[in-house]
Amino acid sequence: MSAHPFYSHSFFSAHEHGFVRVATSTPKVRTADVAFNRDAVLAEAQRAHEAHVDLLVFPELCLSSYAIDDLHLQAAMIEAVEAAVAEIVHVSADLSPVLLVGAALPHKGRLYNCALAIAHGRLLGVVPKSYLPNYREFYEKRWFASGKMLKGQTIRVNGQDVPFGVDLVFASEVLPNFRFFIEICEDIWAATPPSSHGALAGATILCNLSASNIVIGKSDERHLLCRSQSARATAAYIYSAAGHGESTTDLAWDGQGIVYELGDLLAESERFSLEAELCIADVDVDRIVNDRMRVPTFNDAAEVAGNPDETFRTVRFRHAPAGGDIGLIRPVSRFPFVPSRADKLDADCYEAFNIQVDGLMRRIEATGAKSMVIGISGGLDSTHALIVAARACDRLGLPRTFIRGYTMPGFATSDGTKSNAWKLMNAVGITAEEIDIRPTATTMLQNIGHAFSNGEPVYDVTFENVQAGLRTDYLFRLANQHDGFVIGTGDLSELALGWCTYGVGDQMSHYTVNAGVPKTLIQYLIRWCATTDQFGAETEDVLLAILGTEISPELVPAGADGAIQSTEAKIGPYELNDFFLHHIMRFGQKPSKVAFLALHAWRDAAKGTWPAGFPEDRKNEYDLAVIRSWLEKFLRRFFAFSQFKRSAVPNGPKVSSGGALSPRGDWRAPSDASAAVWLAELDAKVPKG
């Protein structure tokens, strides 16, 4: 693909979008054989170079190997290690990655367990280990001095004085926001890991060179520590542990490599491998920086810590990152709002569903209502709102007849959706009625002098909204009549796109249970309810039938060819729109980056993962031209058109960490903004193919 001139555009470069390619390496080592280990490090560095890696993290003390006990203090060993460092520095001149190598180095009559940062033919700096384990199987204080208090110092290595201490942040002069901090093994087990201050000093990537031996359950513990630190410090965390080749006199080693970003696992190496392991992932440093700007708690913590960014030293370096299209090595969820953990699928769906249920239960209690009123169309949104309402009644000990459901056929209502609406209401066991809105709609169209009332086939927005408005008007008056309140059915995706009728329409209700749930999640939750026997076999059948129905507002009669009004043909596939919404609302990503991520997520249906149980015939793919076209329409609708509808949205619960659009919650924006900035960025940065 990259050979075509079109793909030489900077858009296709991961580096242009704020990604840094990182890797952990577990090289083959031989106990106390420095020359062998040096060559193994260089072999892995060359392999990482060929894979376009920018930052390569080796295990702790990898030049000598870790478990050599008193051999660390042998003069010959110390000299051999320093000589190996010189060779690695020399060879690095022709390599793209920054190399983080573990070595023991002497300084002022003490020996320190160190991490060395090497790039482009330079030894950039040396970081000593802060916390030396000296319990159970560990005896590091026998050989090494702690570096936890070393700041502002230099160390002499092979005749060169370089920065030395725990106050170093290394910053690329080539890739913005590529800033890393180093700690070593036990440091992450400390109550206050040095990397916390490193992050507060501006590092976006936290690196750990480790020689942690393996015992039962320790792998899970490492995951817990790395995941929590990446989330708490709003950073990426790279962990590289020693593996096969270390001494097994009393211990064993598994060579675990882990890469986390903001609490998300990006990559993990194979453990207990006999071969050298290279675990690669692309870290989104721009996303990290943007998230820090959006969460003031991070900056508050920096102030409490004495603003480490003002006291830490910054070591700037140049390196040679690969240009052009190098792909993207990281999981990119096609459905960012949909639960993706197969092992916790039931728990995640249960949680999402019951957030809505609990919110509605509280509203029933607070209002003292005698009924809930809901319009049932036979479509996805009203279906989901109804089963949420049914479960709320179950949990409150109310009969489901407390729910008053109304199906209100209009000029374009199909027999299929009307039938599904009735089947659903009967299966769930609610109070069900039908109101034909066509006579009243015809009267209104006549009263306002609309052409349709004279027999002309004019199906404009007025024609549509007369129907949508009447349905809402009926529901509110029915709520008055039955001492109840109206349950809104519109979802988060529709709010994002403005695909709802304002005021006297489906934008308005007394409580909107779906306001925090995008269309893709609603589809998934309905499927979950159907396939896990949440409401019985009869309900399951109709839920699956509704899932298989074309998404349509059914406000315009079918054409001469029988084609019905298609929502997605008008506003774009919901699976793309929800993807756009997540990355723009949650992380404030630029349109070009959203397009780049969408391309890697959607261009090949055979690659990547799909949500558990996702139907094969729904596994779509999209090329850049299609993505760009729908993204442009999304930007216009989201930024310039629909905010006034969101500014007046009724109450409803937030469901996903991806965000919600209530002006009282995640999103606040002016109703009269322009989309020009976003459209210009899209036009300038994303090629038209």
C-alpha positions in Angstrom: 0.0 0.0 0.0 2.7 2.5 1.0 4.4 2.2 -2.4 1.6 4.2 -4.1 2.4 8.0 -4.2 -0.9 8.7 -2.5 0.3 7.0 0.6 3.4 9.2 0.9 1.2 11.9 2.3 2.1 12.9 5.8 -1.3 11.8 7.0 -0.3 8.2 6.9 2.6 8.7 9.3 1.9 7.6 12.8 4.5 10.1 14.1 2.6 13.0 12.5 -0.3 12.1 14.8 1.6 12.0 18.1 2.4 8.4 18.3 5.7 7.1 19.7 6.7 3.5 18.9 8.0 1.9 22.1 9.1 -1.7 22.8 10.3 -3.9 25.6 13.1 -6.3 24.9 14.0 -9.5 26.7 17.3 -10.4 25.0 19.1 -13.7 25.3 21.6 -13.4 28.1 24.3 -15.5 29.6 25.0 -15.2 33.3 28.0 -12.9 33.9 29.0 -13.0 30.2 29.2 -9.3 29.4 30.4 -9.7 25.8 27.6 -12.1 25.0 25.0 -9.9 26.6 26.3 -6.8 24.9 25.9 -8.5 21.5 22.4 -9.7 22.5 21.5 -6.1 23.3 22.8 -4.8 20.0 21.0 -7.6 18.1 17.7 -6.6 19.7 18.5 -2.9 19.1 19.0 -3.6 15.4 15.7 -5.6 15.3 13.9 -2.7 16.9 15.5 -0.3 14.5 14.1 -2.4 11.6 10.7 -2.2 13.2 10.9 1.6 13.4 10.9 1.6 17.2 11.6 5.0 18.9 12.2 3.8 22.5 13.5 0.4 23.5 13.5 -0.7 27.2 15.8 -3.5 28.2 15.8 -5.4 31.6 17.6 -4.3 34.7 21.4 -5.0 34.8 21.1 -6.7 31.4 24.8 -6.2 30.5 26.1 -8.3 33.3 22.8 -10.2 34.1 21.1 -9.5 37.4 21.5 -12.6 39.5 25.3 -12.7 39.8 25.5 -11.8 43.5 29.0 -10.8 44.7 30.3 -10.9 41.1 28.8 -7.4 40.7 31.6 -6.1 42.9 34.5 -7.7 40.9 36.7 -5.1 39.3 36.9 -7.0 36.1 33.1 -7.2 35.8 32.8 -3.4 36.5 35.3 -2.6 33.8 33.8 -5.0 31.3 30.4 -3.4 31.7 31.7 0.1 31.2 33.5 -1.1 28.0 30.3 -2.7 26.8 28.5 0.6 27.3 31.0 2.4 25.1 30.4 -0.1 22.3 26.7 0.2 22.5 26.9 4.0 22.5 29.1 3.8 19.4 26.8 1.5 17.5 23.7 3.5 18.4 24.7 6.3 16.1 23.1 4.3 13.2 20.0 3.2 15.1 16.6 4.9 15.4 15.6 3.8 18.9 16.6 5.5 22.2 18.1 2.5 24.1 17.5 2.1 27.9 20.1 -0.3 29.1 20.6 -1.7 32.6 24.2 -1.6 34.0 26.0 -1.3 37.3 28.3 1.8 37.4 30.7 3.1 40.0 30.5 6.6 41.3 32.5 8.2 44.2 33.4 4.9 45.8 29.9 3.4 45.5 28.3 1.0 43.0 24.9 2.0 41.6 22.3 -0.1 39.9 21.6 2.1 36.9 19.6 2.7 33.7 21.5 4.3 30.9 19.7 6.3 28.2 21.6 6.1 24.9 20.6 7.7 21.6 22.2 8.6 18.3 25.7 8.0 19.4 25.4 9.7 22.8 25.1 8.6 26.4 22.3 11.0 27.4 22.2 10.3 31.1 22.2 7.8 33.9 19.4 7.1 36.4 20.2 5.2 39.6 17.8 2.9 41.3 16.1 4.5 44.2 14.7 1.6 46.3 16.9 -1.4 46.8 15.0 -4.5 47.9 16.7 -6.2 50.8 14.1 -8.7 52.0 13.2 -12.4 51.4 15.2 -13.4 48.3 16.7 -9.9 47.6 20.1 -8.6 48.9 20.8 -5.5 46.8 22.1 -3.4 49.6 25.0 -5.8 49.8 26.3 -4.6 46.5 24.6 -1.3 45.6 24.0 2.2 47.0 20.6 3.8 46.8 20.3 6.7 44.4 17.1 8.1 45.8 18.7 11.3 47.0 20.9 11.9 44.0 19.9 15.0 42.1 21.8 17.5 40.1 24.8 15.4 39.7 27.0 14.0 36.9 28.7 10.7 36.5 31.8 10.0 34.5 31.4 7.1 32.1 34.2 6.2 29.6 35.8 9.6 30.1 32.5 11.5 29.6 30.6 13.4 32.2 26.8 12.9 31.8 23.8 13.9 33.9 23.3 11.5 36.8 20.4 11.4 39.3 16.7 10.6 39.8 15.7 14.1 38.6 16.1 13.5 34.8 13.4 13.8 32.2 14.5 13.0 28.6 12.9 15.0 25.9 13.0 14.5 22.1 13.7 17.4 20.0 12.2 15.7 17.0 8.8 14.3 18.3 6.8 16.7 20.4 5.5 15.3 23.7 8.0 12.4 23.6 9.3 12.8 27.1 10.3 9.8 29.2 11.3 9.1 32.8 13.1 6.0 34.1 12.8 4.0 37.3 14.1 0.5 38.1 12.2 -2.6 39.3 11.5 -2.1 43.0 10.8 1.6 42.5 7.3 0.7 41.2 6.7 -1.3 44.4 7.4 1.7 46.6 4.6 3.6 48.3 5.7 6.7 46.3 7.2 5.5 43.0 9.8 7.9 41.6 7.8 7.8 38.3 5.0 9.8 40.0 7.3 12.8 40.3 8.6 12.0 36.8 5.1 12.3 35.3 4.5 15.5 37.3 7.7 16.8 35.8 6.3 16.4 32.4 7.3 12.8 31.3 4.6 11.2 29.2 6.2 7.8 29.1 7.4 6.0 32.3 9.9 3.2 31.9 10.9 0.4 34.2 14.0 -1.7 33.7 13.3 -4.8 35.9 14.8 -8.1 36.9 11.8 -9.2 38.9 11.9 -12.9 39.5 8.7 -14.9 38.9 6.6 -16.6 41.5 2.9 -17.6 41.4 0.7 -14.6 41.0 3.5 -12.1 40.5 2.6 -11.5 36.9 -0.8 -10.3 37.9 0.8 -8.0 40.5 3.0 -6.4 37.9 0.0 -5.8 35.7 -1.8 -4.2 38.7 1.1 -1.9 39.5 1.8 -0.9 35.9 -1.9 -0.4 35.0 -2.6 1.7 38.1 0.5 3.8 37.7 -0.3 4.6 34.0 -3.8 5.6 35.0 -2.9 7.5 38.2 0.0 9.4 36.6 -1.9 10.0 33.3 1.0 8.4 31.3 2.2 5.4 29.5 4.1 2.8 31.5 6.6 0.4 29.9 7.9 -2.5 32.0 10.7 -4.9 30.9 11.6 -7.9 33.0 14.6 -10.2 32.8 14.0 -13.6 31.2 15.6 -16.9 30.2 19.4 -16.9 30.6 19.5 -15.4 34.1 20.9 -17.6 36.8 18.3 -20.1 38.2 20.4 -21.0 41.3 17.5 -20.1 43.5 15.1 -18.1 41.3 13.3 -18.3 38.0 12.6 -15.6 35.4 9.8 -15.1 32.9 10.8 -12.1 30.7 7.5 -10.2 31.0 7.2 -7.1 28.9 4.1 -4.9 29.4 3.0 -1.6 27.8 0.1 0.4 29.4 -1.4 3.7 28.4 -3.9 5.6 30.7 -4.8 2.2 32.2 -5.3 0.4 28.9 -3.1 -2.6 28.0 -1.5 -2.0 24.6 0.9 -5.0 24.4 2.3 -7.8 26.4 5.2 -10.2 25.5 5.2 -13.9 25.6 6.4 -15.1 28.9 9.0 -17.9 29.5 10.1 -17.7 25.9 13.5 -19.2 25.0 13.9 -16.7 22.2 14.6 -13.0 22.4 11.3 -11.1 22.9 10.4 -7.7 21.3 7.1 -6.4 22.5 6.0 -3.3 20.4 3.3 -0.8 20.8 2.5 2.7 19.6 1.9 5.1 22.5 -0.2 8.1 21.9 1.7 10.9 23.7 -0.6 13.6 22.4 -3.6 11.9 24.0 -1.7 11.8 27.3 -0.9 15.5 27.2 -4.5 16.4 26.2 -5.9 14.3 29.0 -3.6 16.1 31.5 -4.9 19.4 30.3 -8.5 18.2 30.7 -8.1 16.9 34.2 -6.9 19.7 36.6 -6.3 17.2 39.3 -3.0 16.3 37.6 -1.8 19.9 37.8 -3.0 20.3 41.3 -0.9 17.3 42.3 2.1 18.9 40.6 1.7 22.0 42.7 1.4 19.9 45.9 4.6 18.1 44.9 6.5 21.4 44.5 6.2 21.7 40.7 8.8 19.0 39.7 8.8 20.4 36.2 10.7 23.4 37.6 13.3 21.4 39.6 13.9 18.4 37.4 16.5 18.5 34.7 15.5 18.1 31.1 17.9 16.2 28.9 17.1 16.9 25.3 18.1 14.6 22.5 17.9 14.1 18.8 17.2 10.8 17.2 16.1 9.5 13.8 12.4 8.4 13.9 11.2 6.6 10.7 9.2 8.8 8.3 6.3 7.8 6.1 3.7 5.0 6.7 5.0 2.6 9.3 1.5 1.4 10.2 0.0 1.5 13.6 0.8 -1.1 16.3 -1.9 -0.7 19.0 -5.4 -1.9 19.6 -7.9 0.6 18.2 -11.5 -0.3 19.2 -14.0 -0.1 16.4 -16.7 0.4 19.0 -15.1 2.5 21.8 -18.4 2.7 23.7 -19.1 -1.0 23.6 -17.7 -3.4 26.3 -14.7 -5.2 24.8 -13.5 -7.5 27.7 -14.8 -10.9 26.7 -14.1 -12.3 30.1 -16.1 -9.6 31.8 -18.8 -9.1 29.1 -21.8 -10.0 31.3 -20.5 -7.9 34.1 -19.9 -4.8 31.9 -23.3 -5.1 30.1 -25.1 -5.6 33.4 -23.4 -2.5 34.8 -24.3 -0.4 31.7 -27.9 -1.5 31.7 -28.4 -1.1 35.4 -26.9 2.5 35.5 -29.9 3.4 33.4 -32.3 1.3 35.5 -31.0 2.8 38.7 -31.3 6.4 37.4 -34.9 5.7 36.3 -35.8 4.1 39.7 -34.7 7.1 41.6 -36.8 9.4 39.3 -39.9 7.2 39.9 -39.3 7.5 43.6 -38.6 11.3 43.5 -41.7 12.2 41.4 -44.2 9.9 43.2 -45.6 9.3 39.7 -48.5 6.8 39.1 -47.2 5.8 35.7 -44.5 6.1 33.1 -45.5 7.1 29.6 -43.4 6.0 26.6 -43.8 6.0 22.8 -43.0 2.6 21.3 -42.0 2.7 17.6 -40.6 -0.7 17.1 -37.2 0.8 16.7 -34.0 0.4 18.7 -34.2 3.4 21.1 -37.8 3.0 22.3 -37.2 -0.8 22.6 -34.2 -0.2 24.9 -35.9 2.5 26.9 -38.9 0.1 27.4 -36.8 -2.8 28.7 -35.0 -0.4 31.0 -38.3 0.8 32.3 -39.5 -2.8 32.8 -36.5 -3.7 34.8 -37.0 -0.5 37.0 -40.5 -1.6 37.7 -39.3 -5.1 38.6 -36.8 -3.9 41.0 -39.2 -1.4 42.7 -41.9 -4.1 43.0 -44.2 -2.3 40.7 -46.4 -4.1 38.1 -45.2 -3.6 34.5 -48.6 -2.2 33.7 -47.2 0.9 35.5 -45.7 1.6 32.1 -48.1 3.0 29.6 -46.8 2.3 26.1 -48.2 4.0 23.0 -47.5 3.1 19.4 -48.4 6.0 17.1 -48.4 5.1 13.4 -47.9 8.0 11.0 -47.7 8.4 7.2 -44.7 6.1 6.8 -45.0 3.6 9.6 -44.4 0.1 8.2 -46.4 -2.9 9.1 -43.2 -4.6 10.3 -42.3 -1.9 12.9 -45.9 -1.5 14.1 -46.1 -5.3 14.5 -42.9 -5.4 16.4 -44.0 -2.5 18.6 -47.2 -4.5 19.6 -45.3 -7.8 20.0 -42.8 -6.0 22.3 -45.4 -4.3 24.5 -47.4 -7.5 24.8 -44.3 -9.6 25.6 -43.1 -7.2 28.2 -46.5 -7.0 29.7 -47.2 -3.3 29.9 -50.4 -1.2 29.4 -50.4 -0.9 25.6 -52.5 1.4 23.3 -52.4 2.7 19.8 -53.0 6.2 18.6 -53.1 6.9 14.9 -51.7 10.4 14.4 -52.5 10.7 10.7 -55.9 12.4 11.1 -54.5 15.0 13.5 -51.3 15.4 11.4 -53.5 16.0 8.3 -55.5 18.6 10.1 -52.4 20.4 11.2 -50.9 20.3 7.7 -54.1 21.8 6.4 -54.2 24.5 9.0 -50.7 25.7 8.2 -51.3 25.4 4.4 -48.8 22.7 3.7 -48.7 21.3 0.2 -49.1 17.7 1.3 -52.7 18.6 2.5 -53.5 19.4 -1.2 -52.3 16.0 -2.3 -48.8 17.0 -3.3 -46.0 14.6 -2.4 -44.0 17.2 -0.4 -42.1 15.4 2.3 -40.0 18.2 3.8 -38.8 18.8 7.3 -42.2 20.4 8.2 -44.0 17.3 7.1 -41.6 15.2 9.2 -41.7 17.3 12.3 -45.5 17.6 12.3 -45.5 13.9 13.0 -42.6 13.9 15.4 -44.1 16.8 17.3 -47.6 15.4 17.6 -46.2 12.2 19.0 -44.4 14.1 21.8 -47.4 16.3 22.4 -49.6 13.3 22.8 -47.2 11.7 25.3 -47.0 14.8 27.5 -50.8 15.1 27.6 -51.1 11.4 28.3 -48.7 11.8 31.2 -50.9 14.6 32.5 -53.9 12.5 32.2 -52.4 9.4 33.9 -50.4 11.3 36.6 -47.1 10.1 35.1 -44.0 11.3 33.4 -42.7 10.9 29.8 -39.7 8.6 29.3 -37.4 10.0 26.5 -36.0 7.4 24.1 -33.5 9.4 22.1 -29.8 8.4 22.4 -26.4 9.9 22.7 -25.6 9.5 19.0 -28.7 11.4 18.0 -27.9 14.2 20.4 -24.4 14.4 18.9 -25.7 14.7 15.4 -28.8 16.8 16.2 -30.9 14.0 14.7 -33.9 14.8 16.9 -36.8 17.2 16.7 -36.3 20.1 19.1 -38.8 21.1 21.9 -42.1 19.6 20.9 -40.4 16.5 19.5 -38.3 13.5 20.5 -35.6 15.8 21.9 -37.9 16.5 24.9 -39.2 14.4 27.7 -39.4 14.4 31.5 -36.5 12.0 31.9 -34.3 10.6 29.1 -32.9 7.2 30.0 -30.8 6.8 26.8 -29.2 10.2 26.7 -25.8 8.7 27.8 -26.0 5.7 25.6 -24.9 5.8 21.9 -26.6 3.8 19.2 -23.8 1.1 19.0 -24.1 0.4 22.7 -27.9 0.3 22.6 -27.7 -2.3 19.8 -25.2 -4.3 21.9 -27.2 -4.1 25.1 -30.4 -5.2 23.4 -28.5 -8.2 21.9 -27.1 -8.9 25.4 -30.6 -8.8 26.9 -31.9 -11.1 24.2 -29.1 -13.7 24.3 -28.8 -13.9 28.1 -32.5 -14.5 28.8 -33.1 -11.3 30.7 -36.8 -11.1 29.7 -37.8 -14.5 28.5 -38.1 -16.3 25.2 -41.1 -14.3 23.8 -39.3 -11.0 24.4 -36.1 -12.4 23.1 -37.6 -13.2 19.7 -39.0 -9.7 19.2 -35.7 -8.0 20.4 -33.8 -10.0 17.8 -36.3 -9.0 15.1 -36.0 -5.3 16.0 -32.2 -5.6 15.9 -32.5 -6.8 12.3 -34.6 -3.9 11.2 -33.3 -1.0 9.1 -32.8 2.1 11.2 -35.4 4.6 10.0 -37.4 7.5 11.5 -40.3 6.3 9.2 -41.5 9.9 8.6 -41.4 9.8 4.8 -43.3 7.3 2.8 -41.3 4.7 0.8 -40.3 5.6 -2.7 -41.6 4.1 -5.9 -38.9 1.5 -5.7 -40.0 0.5 -2.2 -36.9 2.0 -0.5 -37.6 3.3 2.9 -36.2 6.4 4.6 -32.8 5.3 5.9 -31.3 7.2 8.8 -27.7 6.0 8.1 -27.9 6.9 4.4 -28.7 10.5 5.5 -26.3 11.0 8.5 -23.8 8.2 8.1 -23.2 4.8 9.7 -23.7 5.0 13.4 -20.6 2.8 14.0 -18.5 5.5 12.4 -20.3 8.4 14.0 -19.9 6.9 17.4 -16.2 6.3 16.7 -15.8 10.0 15.8 -17.8 11.1 18.8 -15.7 9.2 21.3 -12.4 10.5 20.1 -13.5 14.1 19.7 -15.6 14.4 22.9 -13.5 12.3 25.3 -10.0 13.2 24.1 -10.4 16.4 22.0 -8.6 14.7 19.1 -8.0 16.6 15.9 -10.1 15.5 12.9 -7.1 14.3 11.0 -6.1 12.1 13.9 -9.7 10.8 14.2 -9.6 9.9 10.5 -6.2 8.2 11.0 -7.5 6.1 13.8 -10.7 5.3 12.0 -8.8 4.1 9.0 -6.7 1.7 11.0 -9.8 0.5 12.9 -12.1 0.1 9.9 -10.3 -0.5 6.7 -10.0 -4.3 7.0 -12.8 -6.3 8.6 -10.5 -9.3 8.8 -8.0 -7.6 11.1 -8.4 -6.5 14.7 -11.0 -7.7 17.2 -14.8 -7.4 17.2 -17.1 -7.3 20.2 -17.9 -10.8 21.5 -20.9 -12.3 19.6 -20.9 -9.6 16.9 -22.8 -10.8 13.9 -20.6 -11.8 10.9 -22.9 -10.1 8.4 -22.5 -6.8 10.2 -18.7 -6.7 10.1 -18.2 -3.7 7.8 -15.1 -2.0 6.5 -14.6 1.6 5.2 -11.8 3.2 3.1 -10.4 6.7 3.7 -12.6 8.4 1.2 -15.8 7.1 3.0 -14.4 7.9 6.4 -13.4 11.4 5.4 -16.8 12.1 3.8 -18.8 11.1 6.9 -16.3 12.7 9.3 -16.8 16.1 7.5 -20.6 15.7 7.8 -20.2 14.8 11.5 -18.1 17.9 12.2 -20.6 20.2 10.6 -23.5 18.6 12.6 -21.7 18.3 15.9 -20.0 21.7 16.1 -22.1 24.0 14.1 -25.6 22.7 14.0 -26.9 20.6 17.0 -25.6 22.2 20.2 -28.8 24.2 20.8 -30.6 20.9 21.2 -28.0 19.5 23.6 -28.1 22.7 25.7 -31.7 22.0 26.6 -31.5 18.2 27.0 -33.6 16.8 29.8 -32.1 14.9 32.7 -30.6 11.5 32.1 -27.7 9.4 33.5 -24.2 9.3 32.1 -23.3 5.7 31.3 -19.9 5.5 29.7 -16.5 7.0 30.6 -16.5 8.1 27.0 -18.7 10.9 28.1 -22.2 12.4 27.8 -23.5 15.5 26.2 -25.5 17.1 28.9 -24.6 20.7 29.6 -24.6 19.8 33.2 -22.0 17.0 32.7 -19.1 16.4 30.3 -19.8 18.8 27.5 -20.4 22.5 27.5 -20.3 24.5 24.2 -22.0 27.6 22.7 -25.1 27.0 20.6 -23.9 29.4 17.9 -20.3 28.1 17.3 -18.7 27.7 13.9 -17.2 24.4 12.7 -14.6 26.2 10.6 -11.6 25.3 12.7 -12.3 21.6 12.5 -13.3 21.6 8.9 -10.1 23.5 7.9 -7.9 21.0 9.8 -9.6 18.1 8.1 -9.2 19.8 4.7 -5.5 20.6 5.2 -4.4 17.3 6.8 -6.5 14.5 5.3 -6.0 13.7 1.6 -8.9 13.2 -0.7 -8.6 9.8 -2.2 
